Structures are given as structure tokens and as C-alpha cells.
């Protein structure tokens, strides 16, 4: 489904009004408002703790002033980041998600929630964040937007900081060309006409080869890439750990391009359970 940002916002506002926790973590047995709120937020504490442990094992952060949670939803990951950074900003396209994040917030002004309905992050200055995290968010937007946001991540990332993000690379769909074309036509052109009040959670990817090139073109340096199971079994995906280097920083050599996890059988020392 080739959504524009207006349609994407509409779908996520609908999810937020009906079953927001499940829309964020789509466990089958939690659909229908069956997430226990405490359990839901505890998953974020574990995820952020484990992710930062892995990041700093490969690239110790020189500063921990500001962090960005892109695609924050109701703040599942934003609040745990506040245990590690002085200020944390959660950004989302859905006004309903942002309002719920504010209602759930236990950290006062340490957590700021910002509605952003543009295809950029111009609300933030260059080199503003020491750490940027985005998980299971870019996969739900068409590539023309995810590419743009990756470039923006690098613009707002401080030199020496770290960017950790996940995105699918390619589909494993083995169906016929006619079948794939039919599904594409249905979701792209007919879904909103036939189901105007039913939200749709699309899945999209950008090849890992293209992601590595995009990182380099926008002043980033790939530290590590690892296979990621978030979009399985339909998609092969990766998590990318990136820094932004200036000549003065002089840290962490780049991973050679031909070693940038371009094969699905390549394995990583990073935990693949995230």
C-alpha cells in the first residue's frame, strides 16, 4: 500500500483509538486490548537496557545528554531511555499516540513528546542528539519516507553519537508475479475505498545494500549491522549501528562495504532477539 503521510497518520490514529498497545507490539495473544500495561512497559525497559549495553560494547557514548525515540507510540521506549539520558524526545506521526504517551509519562519534563507529521525532522537542530533509536517503525512506512528519515537521523546526530535503527531488507514472498501485483493493487488503490475506517499496517523494506550507501552519503559511518527477526517470517531484516564522524572525532573505523551484512546467512555478535 503506497501510503502518503496523511493516510499513514490516519491509520495510526485509528490504531491508537482502538488497540494502541497491540498496534505497537503485535503479539497474537494480546490483540483486543489484552496487554497488561505494566508488562507492556517492562518490555521497553528490557529492550533499551539490552540495546544500550550492546551499543556501548561496540561504541561507548562520549555524552548522554539527549536521546531521540523515533516512532515513540505511547512511550514504551522513551521512558526507559530517560533512565540513561538527561533529556529524551519521543516523536510520532499520530496525535492520539502522542497524547497517550503524555498520559503514561512518569518522568515529567525529562521526557518530551513531539508530534511530527512531516517527512523530515526540521523541528530539531543539526547534531542535536547523542543517541537515536528506532525499532519496528521504519518498516511501516513506504521507502521514500524511510530513506528520508535515515538521512535526517544522521543530520541531527551529534558527532561521536550513535544511531541504532531496524528496517527490513527484502521480502521472502515466493508467490507468483500476478499474485503479488494483485495484492499490491488491492492495498494501494482499493483498501481505503473499501475499508475507510479500518486501519492497515503495511510492511516495507529498503535493501541492506542501499541502506549502507545511504548511511555513507549522509555523513554516517557504519559500525555494525546484524540480522534482525522483527519482520520475520515474511521479511529478511537488519539492525544498523551507525555513528557520525568529524575529522576531530577520530573514532571507530568503518565496516568495509563488502562486510556490511549483505548476505542473509551472515551472523553477528549482536543479540538477534531484539
Number of C-alpha atoms within 10 A of each C-alpha: 20 17 18 13 16 11 14 21 19 19 21 24 19 19 22 24 11 14 16 23 25 20 19 19 15 12 12 9 10 15 15 13 14 13 19 11 12 8 9 15 20 14 14 18 18 13 18 21 15 13 17 20 13 16 20 12 11 14 20 15 16 12 14 14 14 21 27 29 23 25 25 28 29 28 28 26 27 32 28 22 28 19 15 16 18 14 20 27 23 28 24 24 24 25 19 20 27 26 17 17 24 18 11 15 19 12 16 10 11 19 25 20 26 20 18 20 16 13 16 16 18 12 11 12 11 15 16 19 27 23 28 25 24 20 19 17 18 24 22 19 21 20 17 12 17 21 20 14 18 19 19 18 31 26 22 22 27 23 24 24 24 31 28 21 21 25 29 27 24 15 18 11 10 9 9 9 9 9 11 13 11 12 13 14 14 15 17 14 13 14 16 17 10 11 10 12 12 13 19 21 15 16 20 21 23 21 17 23 15 12 20 21 13 16 21 18 11 15 15 25 22 24 21 22 25 22 26 23 18 21 20 12 11 15 20 21 25 26 24 23 22 28 29 25 20 13 7 8 10 10 14 16 10 16 15 9 13 9 11 20 22 18 12 12 8 11 13 13 9 18 13 14 9 16
